Amino acid sequence: MAWWLVLALAGPFEDGVEALKRGDRVAARTLLTEAAEADPQAVGPRWELGWACWVDDDFACASTQWSAVQKLNADHEDVGFWLQAARTRRRLQKASGPNPDVATDPVGDDRIRFVAAGDTMMGTDLRRGPSGLPPDDGAHIFDDVKGLFDAGDVAFLNLEGPLADDLPSTKCKPGSTSCYAFRTPTRYAANLAAAGVDVVSLANNHAFDLGAAGQQSTMDILDRVGIAHSGRYGDVGTVVVGERRVAVVAAHSGSCCLNVNRLEEVQAAIREADKDHDLVVFSFHGGAEGAKARHVPGKVEIAWGERRGDVKALARAAVDAGADLVIGHGPHVLRAMEVYKGRLVAYSLGNFMGYAQFGTKGGVGGHTVLVDATLAPNGALVSAKLHPIRLDERSVPHPDPAGTALGHVRELTVADFPESGVTVGEDGTLSW
């Protein structure tokens, strides 16, 4: 059939979908509204109208449409996920208000020790290479660093890739050499628990390797082994230390989670978490990737055609809103560290584990650190130390007596933050 005849036969729904695809938001909303009003029992027009509202930042409208979809068809794929996301974004949108006063000096003696590691992927059965999963289901991959996690009151890492069994991935096209999709069996969650990990970020560019179902599978198994998580909209990781509550709020550049490019939304989420937590840690997955992305440029960065945020502006906005520690990851290399308003900002902790997938050659990708920071009750930094780590040929972490990573952080910090940067001692102790 000729293209002009197809267009002539198309109705408001089809035309609205095409308008949405080409980015004509006004036409899309007009046409899809017409289609929804013409057939109130039809799911398709309301589902697509919800997306037209979403891209227009009209989250009240998106919530209304997806709520209607859920009532019409409760089994509609992912409608529950996106309805929650729209409602959360609407709440954050309405939660405008002043940022708190930030006390820069430590006050009080009831301190909390927070240990943090970077990008972690324990193996994948969506294989790229000869061996995607470690032997013994990865039971020993954290053996050499477990003591470092155990020393903290709260231990954190960024978990790359979903924990799921047999869920399909359509992320990468067949034969692609530049697309990575991970799937780690759910039984591997036990390795995180045994290592002493208390909370993880699920807000990263692999969060949706298996779609919303994969992220839900990850959350479910982490809940079962007692590990908190922060990822999708509205998901705040809470760890209780004695009588104190520590929140982890996480963001990245995708649509599932708080977006690193939306500073006001990030600040609203931090202020909201601060209301019922004693300390708030902000984790972000942002910035460009690779050996050429070691420096913090102070502007919006691009990776794989995607805006990955101005991480300097993001980190400082987070502290302004009440974050007491900022942990960055995503570039897969180490970056500089600074102290801003008495709060430590680590702009990237690089790779921590990427079994048989994350490259370790060339030096910069194979060395990392664990941040070990002690915070006062008011959130101000009391002391901090970096534990240098090297990754072996399988990207499994081991302590590094040579302290190679300390030199990397030292060099980058002097270059990027000559006034506010930390000083890295020979033993990894930070001063500022």
Protein Blocks (a to p, Z undefined) as FASTA:
>chain_A
ZZklmmmmpcfklmmmmmmmnopaklmmmmmmmmmmmmmmbmklmmmmmmmmmmnopakl
mmmmmmmmmmmommbghklmmmmmmmmmmmmmmmgccdddddfbdgdjbdcddddddddd
ebdfbdgdjblbdehhlmmmmmmmmmmmmmpmbdcdddehiadehiacfkbcghiakbcc
ddddfklmmmmmmnopabdcfbdfklmmnojmlmmmmmmmmmmnopacdfbehiacddde
hjaccddddddfbfkbccfklmklmmmmmmmmmmmcfbdcddddedjedjklmbcghiac
deehiaebjfklmmmmmmmnopabdcdehjopacddddeehiacdfbgbjfbdghkacce
hhlmmgccdddddddfkopafbdcdddddddfkopacddfkommmmmmmmmmmmmmmmlp
ccddfkopacZZ
